[in-house]
Every structure is written in C-alpha cells, then in structure tokens.
Amino acid sequence: MTTAIVPAPLDVQRILESIDTMAAQKPVAAQIVARASADDTSAKELAAILAGDLPLAGRVTKLANSAYFGMSGRVSSLQFAIAVVGFMTVRTMATVALTDLDDESRLPEDFWLTSTHLAQAATMLAPRFGERPPDALCLGMLAQLGSALLHHNDPEGYAELVAEEPDLPSRRLAEERRYGIHAQRLTAVALEHWGFPRRMVAALYSLDDLTAPDGALLRVAFEVAARLSSRSHVPVPVGRLCGGLLTEDALDLVVERVRAEAGGLRLAMLG
Amino acid sequence: MPAMPATAEPLVPAEVVSSVFYGAAVSDSLVLLVVEVVDGTPRIAWGNEGATRLLGYGVADLQSLPVASLVPSLRGAEVGLLLRRERSARVDLSVRTASGALVQVVVLCTPTPSGRTWTLQLVPADSGSERVRQATAEIHERRLATLTERSPVPTVLSEQGMRLAHVNDAFCSLVGLHAEQLLGTGWMATVHPDDLDDVIEQVVAVLGGRDGEIRARLVRGDGTERTTVLRLSQLFTPGVGAGFVGTVEDVTDRLAVEARLAHQARHDPLTGLPDRTLLAEHVAERFRPGAGGLAVISLDLDDLTVVNESLGHAAGDELLVEVVTRLRATVRPGDLVARSGGDGFVVIGEDLDEGAAVTLAERIGAALAQSVRLGGVDVRPHASVGVTVQTTGHRTAEDLIRDGDIAVCQAKAGGKGRISVLDERARAGARDKLRLVAELREAIEGREITLLYQPILRAGDRAPVAVESLARWHHPLRGPVSPAVFVALAEEGGLIGVLGLLVLDETCRQLAEWDRVLGAAAPQRANVNVSALQLDDHLHGHVVAALERHGLHPSRLQIEITESALMEDPSSAREVLGRLRDLGVSLAIDDFGTGYSSLAYLRHLPVDVLKVDRSFVAELADGHPQIVSAVIALARSLDLTTVAEGVETDEQAAQLADLGAAYLQGFALARPMTGEAAAAWYAARTR
C-alpha cells in the first residue's frame, strides 16, 4: 500500500494568527487567560472580569458546585467559585472558550473523552511526580489543544491523518510532515504565547524525550488515555515513560480509577 | 544647521542613537543577535560581544550562521514560531554553542518594521532572577513538604475546594488507607456521612478566609470509627487560588477517658448505678406537668448498718451489690435504678399507675427478702419501700422526687420491711412541715423567737441560784408552737445552728441587763440548752464570743445537753465539753435517765450537774421514788449535784429535798417568765 504525500496545507504562522483573532472575538476569555497568571490577581478581580461573560461565569460556578470539587452546591458567589476551582482552572476554561473547544462539532473524534482521561490521570498522578494537581488537571485538559487547532484549520486532512496513525509517536511524525509542527508542540507554543507556566510548557516540549523528567507525567497520562481508548493500542511499559517512577501494577489502579471517574470530570467541566 | 520647526517632535541626535547602540553592544549583561532571511533561510547577520562570549563563536563565524543550527529544538517550520512577522515573541529555548553544548535561554525576538530582520535578545535562564526566585520557592516548598511528610500530626492539604493535593503518612495511618485513595475527593468517603455536611460547611468558611475547627468522625478502612478534631486554615497561593491546610487530632481515646471520668463522677463506683444528680436529670427529662404515669419507688435498706457493724464493710458492700443485681433483675426494661444514698435506692418507672407501681414495689420487696449468705451468715435484706405516682399536684420533677423521699420516710416510720404509698394526707403533712420550716427561718431572722427564764432554786432554803433559758415561738397564725416541735423542725431544716446562737446571745444579753438593773441581786447563772447538732468545733468559739460581747464571766453560763445528744458521738462530745469546762463554763446533763448512757462512760464526762427528768419526778406522786432516789445517789457518788425538773407541787419539792436533790425547778416554785418579769421576781425575793 502506498501513502499519498500530501503537501502541507497550513502555515503555522497562520494558525498562530488565528489564535490572536480568536482573542479579539472573545475579549473576556482572552482577558482571563492573560490575567489569571499574574501573582497579584485576586479572585475578586477575576470575578469582575468573568462577570462580563455570563455563559463562562455560569460554567465556572457550576464547576465549583460539581461533585468533582466536593462542595455540595454551597458555592453561591462567582468570586468564591473562582477561589474554589483555582485560577488555573478558570484560565483553562477561558482557554477552552477562547479556542472553541466547547464546540464538539469542530473537534477531532473523542477529543473530550481523551482530554478528560488525560486530565484525570495527570491530576491523580501529579503528587507522585512532584506536580500540583490543579496544574496537572489543566495541562491534561489543554494538552490536545494543538490537535484541535490543526483540526479547525484542516478538518478533513487531519481526520484522515488521525485515522491512519492511531499511535501517538507515529502520528506526531505525520503531523510534523504535514504541518511542519506536531500537535503537542503547537499546544506548547499556544500556551507559551498566552503566558501559561513554564513547567506546563516544558512538559509539552519534553514529551518525546523519554529521558526528560519534565514530560514524564504527561507521557504517562497519554499512555493511560491510550489504554482507555477504543482504538487499538499496544501498551508501552510505563517504567520507560517515567524513568521507573511508576510500576505497571500502580498504573493499572490509576487506569481503573480514571475509567470510573473521568465521566464525572467531563460532566463538571463541560456541563 | 537649519532651524527646527516649532511644532515638530524633537529628533534624537544620531550620535545618541549610536552611543546607546554601542553601549548595548558592549554591555556584559546583554546578548544581542540580528537575524535576516537570506535565500529563504533565516541566518545571523550580526552579534554583539555578549553573543560571541555566550555562544563561543567568533564574530565572523557567527555571521551567516543558520538560525536553525543555533536552536536545534525548533524543528522545520517551528523556527517561524520564533521569527514572527508582526509581533514580538518570547520563547524558552536551548541554544547550541560552538562547542555543541546546550545553554538554556529565554529568547526575546522583535521584528523590525521592514519585516525582513529581527533582533534577538538572549537572556541566560540560569542567571535570571526569576529562575532563582522559582528555585528558592521550590526548595522552600520541598522543605515544607518533607516536614509535613514526616510530621506525626496527620495533615492534609487542599489546593482546590475539598480536593486534597497532599496527605501525609500520619493521616494515611489514621484512616488506614493509601494516599492514592485519599487524594482529590477520595478522603471525603472517610468522613462519617453524618458529619460530612458540617465539614464542608467549615471548609466553605475557611476558603472564605476564616480559620475553622470542627469535630468529625472518620471511618477507617477497616470500618472502625475515630473521633477527630479538624483544624483548618486557609491556604492562598497567589495566582493559584484558595485551598486549606488541615491538621487532624485523633481525640477518640481522650474522649473515652473523659466519658469514663464523667460516668464515674455521676455513678456509684461500687454498684455502677447512676447517682442522685443523674436521677434528677432522668426524671426532669421525662416529667410533663399535669401528665401522669411517672412513678418513683424509693427504697431504704433496713439492715445495712447492722451488716456493716457486725460482719464488716466488705460484707455490707457485698450486700449492696447483691441488692442491685436483684433490683435490676426485677424492674422492667427501661426502668431506671439509681442509688440515692448510703442505703437508699430509687426506681423510676414510666407508664405506671398507682396499682402497677405498688405491684412492682411488692415484687421488689419480695426479691430483696430472699436470704443472702454474707460471711457465712444468712441475711434476709429488708427494705422500707415508698411508692409515689405523679399527680397533677406535682408541679416540677423535684416535687415528685421529694415525695418519693417522704414516702420512704413514711414507710420507715411504719416499721421495717413495709411498703407505703404516699397518700394525699401524708403529702399535705409533709408540705405543711416544709412551710413551717420556712416560717421558722423567718422567725429566727426576725428575732421573733423569744426567751422565757425559769428560776432554779436551792432545795434547802428555796433560794434562786440560776435560771434556765427556754425558747418560745408564737406563730402569728398558729399561736404558740411547742418547743418540742420547732426544735425538731430546726434540726431537720438545718436551722438549729442559728437558733442556738440566738438563744446563747439573747441569754447573755439578758444576764448583762439584769446585772445592770439588779446589781448583786441579779441571777448569777443562766442555763442554755444545746442540741446534739451544735456539739461541734464551733461551739466553743460561739460561747466565748457571746460572753465577751456582753462582758460576762464564763461561770455565769451553764450548758445543758440531753443524755441522748451526748451518746450520738461520745468521744467528740467529750472533747467539745472538755474545752468548755476548761473555759469555766459548767455543764449539765438534761433529761437524765431517759437515755442509755453507760455509767462507766458518764464517769469520764466533764459534767457538773445531772438534771433528773420530769417523768421520774412525776412518779413520786404515785409512790415510786426509787428512780429519783437512785439517780440522786448516783450523782452523789460521782461528785455531781442534781437538779430535779418538773416540780409541780410543794409535796414533791419537800420529798425531793428529803431524797437529797440539791436544786429544784418547776411550776410549783416559779413559772418561766420574761426577762422583765424575772427581774421583778428577783427584786421582790431580795426585798
């Protein structure tokens, strides 16, 4: 069988420019993405900005009251909701809104299923890898942002590419061939562009380097998501992905818990 | 130089621009590169000295170097991410030096307006203050994490709502689960479902900025419960949001000890029964005024003192334990059995009418009457049982319990082993008595108790030698109340002390008054009656104070004590009386012959006088002088003088004088009179 070589239909620069265009169309979300990282930002200040985007504000309040945060519906004010879910989560939700990730018709197949698997796995494993669970949650939620951007810009071509390359490493090579950049690096570029923390960006950059500790948590999270995926996947020994930090037995438990709990997270994040 | 238009912006002279650029070029701290696209490939066009130093290339080598070889981590089209056409970019990157080593830098890339060249500023990441600050913060965080991890105090940390980001080993041990099972909201399953709402409520308050503390039960992995105190503080991380740090104190064992102590404090240690306080609470919880159905069955063991004195206290304790076992076996489930005192028990039953309560009391009586073997002796424990059932007359729980006490007193008065139901008459009598005690208290406080004085005369020449003070109470409605009644009331109602002080003080005052009015003709001595309950360490002080207050010599006072009072606690009585005698106060035994005093013991008492009881004097009229005669002989043999009381006829007076009585007292000789009348009587006798 021969695979037709399709010339790269996209210019990375154009994709990045499209991000800027998105920001212009959704100023509140863009402002949240920009402000939420500042050390001097307060929940009160974020609430004041977020109040300008009622659907997003409603989603944050709903999330704070979801079973995921265990607050049993006691969060009544937006400001308190922001404090409960954390600034990074608010920022992640704003990023989701900004990039139209909440419109499933414009996303690759199983996008949110995989993203919630990634987020749940990363959150659960974060303490073991010395990472903060809230940051890990957001990294997991946004890790596939690049895929979504590629899909936005080349829906048919990207769907075909995904179908042909179910395994991540080979898919990344195919993405590089086709677009000059693979999806996770595009995610990294976008997050860096928006000023997300260096550690999150570094994790994405180091994804392919099995010796880099920065990418270990996300590599393992991707492995968990792959094992839970309906697509065929040859499991990669987890020890190789994280320098022996985790054993297969421990990972099995994580896979089971993620399988059980990711639905709740998805419901909480997306409504 | 042409003149500059007045409205134009001032231009920066070219030499200033040049010097600034030169300054930048030679600055040690700046690493600058200029990039241009040559034949479609971005290449270095120029680098300053800082750049040559950092990258290890000569200025010439640096020129024309493809940017891609400098930034190996940017592959293919990714170089375009750095060299944006219309905006600056900031990227963390590794740059490859001439030696092949990678150096971590932050690249700030600014396009020139032409869009064909870019200025790159490279800031070595290691020297950046931000990285230093971050590293320092990470070290602090790691130290804190280590500290918490090894702390024996169970500690949890949340970074989002109820979601735990961290639990230490001590917390895992406390709940018997692994950290993975507890992180996120997993730990919420360990909080007892009944306590979870309160814990969340507290977390809400803490996330809002307050500190919080709450007691909550945690359910361990093995299903056992631990009671803990959670102390929570807000943990606000700038740029992250609000979480909390919580320390958990396991108070299960402490509470168990406290509960045990509290139980011990309110339960009888021997039998484990609730004490009187708990009994009162139990009744109060169930008492509804106007309703019925509550029954109080009060028991007093009749034989406990006998068992204690004859078989020893261990046997007495054994008896009490046996009685409790039988009581518990006899009462209905839900009835309360309490210990109300040394030999007293109370059973509280609900939904009982009088008939059912009496039936239960009879069953109890029968169960107790079975013999029990104590120290090899068969003993049949009997109890006096009083039954009271709640009526509309009981306004409070205390009323009902008090009636239980009255009922058992009534049963005891009727003889051992009786069951007595408190009837309306007995209840009315008891209430009347309570009212009278209250009125007596008011009478004492208002000095409405008055004294009469009855002279005591020498038998030979009928010369007065002393007076006896006699307390009188004239009730405003009831008229005169007998001293036998109100003295007994004062003893029961705890008023005997104040009554005794009143009599002592008023007598001394009257003696001083007589001295002032009559001079040498005044009564030389007054006799004051003292109750058994006054025979304590305070009596001596009270007597001294009264004498001093009125300027009297101790010989002006004689204390009269009944024979039975002396025998209640003989050794204590001897000590108290000894001190009074040493003071110079003389002592008389009142109503002699009616008690059971041991003659051998009498010999050692510091008394001066025996007062022959009026009942023996009365027998003289019936031709029975034997007892009076024997008492007088006994007194003489012990070197004591005698006073014959209740002399009602001249014949008796003459006969008593013949029998050898030293002094006489009675209506035939002089009636009790007021202080004023006594003064007149004395004055008349002197004339």
Interface residues (C-beta under 8 A of the other chain):
Chain A: A8 D11 V12 Q13 L16 A36 S37 A38 D39 D40 T41 A43 A64 A67 Y68 F69 G70 M71 S72 R74 V75 F80 I82 A83 V84 V85 G86 F87 M88 T89 T123 M124 A126 P127 R132 P133 P134 E176 Y179 G180 I181 R185 V189 E192 H193 R198 V201 A202 Y205 L253 V254 R257
Chain B: S73 R75 G76 A77 E78 G80 L81 R84 R85 A89 R90 V91 D92 E159 Q160 G161 M162 R163 A165 H166 A179 E180 L183 G184 T185 M188 D197 I200 E201 V203 V204 L207 G208 P238 G239 V240 G241 A242 G243
